Amino acid sequence: MNSQSSFTGFSAFSEIWNGRLAMMGFTLALITEALTGKGIIGQIISWLTF
C-alpha cells in the first residue's frame, strides 16, 4: 500500500485507518450504551457530575 501523501495531505493509507478507527469507536459506543443504558451524552454528563 502506498503511504505517500498527496498535495492535500490525504492518502489512501491514512483514510483506511481513519475509517477503521471510526468503526471501532462507533461499535464501542454502541456496546457501552447497551451495557449502561445511557447514551453517549448521558455517560459524559454522569462522568462529569461524579
N, C-alpha and C positions, 0 to 999 in steps of 0.2 A: 504494500500500500504506500502510496506517495504521500509523505507528510510535509512536503514543501508547501508553504503558504502562498497564496496568490497576492496580488497587489492590494486587495481589500482586507487581507488577514484571515479570510476564511479558507479552510482546506477540508477535503473530504474526511480525513482522519479525525480532525477536531469536531466536525459536525456529527460524525458517527458516535463518538464518545459522549458528546453533549446529549444526543438523543438517548443513548443507553442510560446515562446517569439520571436523566429526567424521568425515564420509565421506572427506574428503581425508586426514585423519590416518590413518585405518584403511587406506586404499589405499597411502599412503606406507609404512606399517608392513609391509604385505604385500610391497611391492616391495623394501624393504631386506632383509627376511627371505629373499626369493628370491635376491637378489644376494650376501648374505653367508653364507647357510646357517645363520644363528643366529637364534633368536627374539629378541623384544624384551628379555627379561630377560638373555639371553646377551650381547646387544650392550651393555647397560648395564654388566654385570659386566666385560666386556672393556675398555670405555672407562674404568671406574674403576680397573682394575688396570694400566693402561698406564703 
